[in-house]
Amino acid sequence: MDITAPLPPVGADDPTPVVDAARAVLDLSGLGPIERVPLIPEAVRRRHRVFVPADHRFKAAARFMQAL
């Protein structure tokens, strides 16, 4: 899979074009950034056998999505 894309020239005053181009390359889904990390209840994570007490919210959501 080739995800190379030409980046615009870097302007010392305005890095916005580079940031937008980098997001376009890294966000293959086109959905944009996640506004909030979902809070998955402990009971649901236990039911799917992915409950780890030390997980913080992001890690718990990532583990749950990987299990699905």
Residue pairs with C-beta under 8 A, 6 or more apart in sequence:
3 25
3 28
5 21
5 24
5 25
7 18
7 21
7 22
8 17
8 18
8 21
10 18
11 17
27 33
37 57
37 58
37 61
38 61
39 57
40 60
40 61
40 64
42 51
44 64
45 51
45 60
45 63
45 64
48 64
48 67
48 68
49 67
50 60
50 63
50 64
50 66
50 67
52 59
52 60
52 63
55 63
